[in-house]
Amino acid sequence: MTVQRSARFDTDLERQFRWYLLETDLDAVHAVALATRFAEAVDAALEFLRLSPEIGRRRFRTYPDLAGTRSWKVAKPFHRFIIFYRIDSESSSPNACWKATADWRGEGKAALRQLNP
């Protein structure tokens, strides 16, 4: 099974990585270390999903256009971030990585609809 990251997924990761670098009150060394730990945690989650793609929770069952979307949390201490992805016979396709806040539910469904065929 391969992982095919969407442009939206990469944009989400880059935005969060840059936030750790530029928006925290950490000195540069600690900010880089934190951003790197985040990227490594996401990479580890993607590798886990590559090996066990069906483990993720099925989402949005009542929305036919989002059928097949699954989710998986990034490991602690970044467990507020959720990877949304779909699987087919050959690949796992992460579509987004969002912070789990109350407002992602409505906004997230609309964004996922744009990403899913």
N, C-alpha and C positions, 0 to 999 in steps of 0.2 A: 504494500500500500504506500502510495506517495502522498505528500502534502503539497497542495497547490494554494499558496497564499494569494488572496485577492488584493487588489490595489487598495481597497478600503481598509483591509486588515493592516497592511503595511503602514498606511497613513495613521491609523489609530495608534499603532505601536510607536511610530516616530513622534507623534504628538506627545504621548506620555513620557517617552524617553527625554525629549526636550524639556518637558515640564520639570522633571527631576533635576535636570542640569541648570535650568534658568530661573525657575520660580520658587524653589525651596530656599530656606535661609541657611543652607549648609555651605561650608566652604567648598571650593572647587574639587578637592580630592575626595571628600565624602559624597558630594553630589554625583561625581563620576562613578564612584563605587556603588551607590544606590541605583543609578540608572543601569549600570551593568548587571547588577543582581536582578533587576526587573527583566531585562532582556534575556538573561539566562533562565529565569523562571518560566518565561513564556516559551522559550525554546524547549525546555524540559517538558512542558505541557503538550506542545505540538508533537514531540517525539513519543510521548505516552499515547497520544491519540493516534499516531501513525501505527503503533503496535496494537492498540485496542480501540479501534474507531467507534465501535458500537457501545462503549461504556458511557458515553455522554447522555445526559438527560434529554429526552425528547421534549421539544417546546412547541407551543402554538398549535396544538392539535385542532383547535376550532377554526383555524385560518387555513383553508386549502392551499393558498398560494405560498404558504410558509411550511407546508408539510415536509417532513424530513429534516427540518432544522433541529440541531442538537446543541447542547451547551456543556461546557466544562470550565470549572474554576481554576485559575492559576493558583499555584501553591502559596501557602503562607510565607511571608507576610503580605503577599500581593493578592490574597484570596478575594478581595473586593472586585477583582477584574474577572470578567466572564468571556470566554471565547465561544462565539457562535459559529457553527460549521455544519456542513452537509457532507454526506458520504455517498459514493457510488461504488461500483464494482472495482474500480482501479485506484481511486484517490479519495482523500479527505480534503475538503476545501474550506479552510477557515475564512469566514466572511467579515468578521468584526471582533474587536476586543474592547469591551466597554466596562467602565466602572459600574458596579451594581448599586445604582441609586434608584430612588422611586421614579425618577423621570425617564429612565431608559425604556420602560415598558411600552408606552405609546409611541415615543419617538423612535425607539429601536425597531419596532414592527414595521414602521413606514420605511426606514432605511433598509431593513432586510428585504423588504418586498422589491426594492430597486435593484438589489444585488442578485436575487434569485431569479433563475430563468422562468 
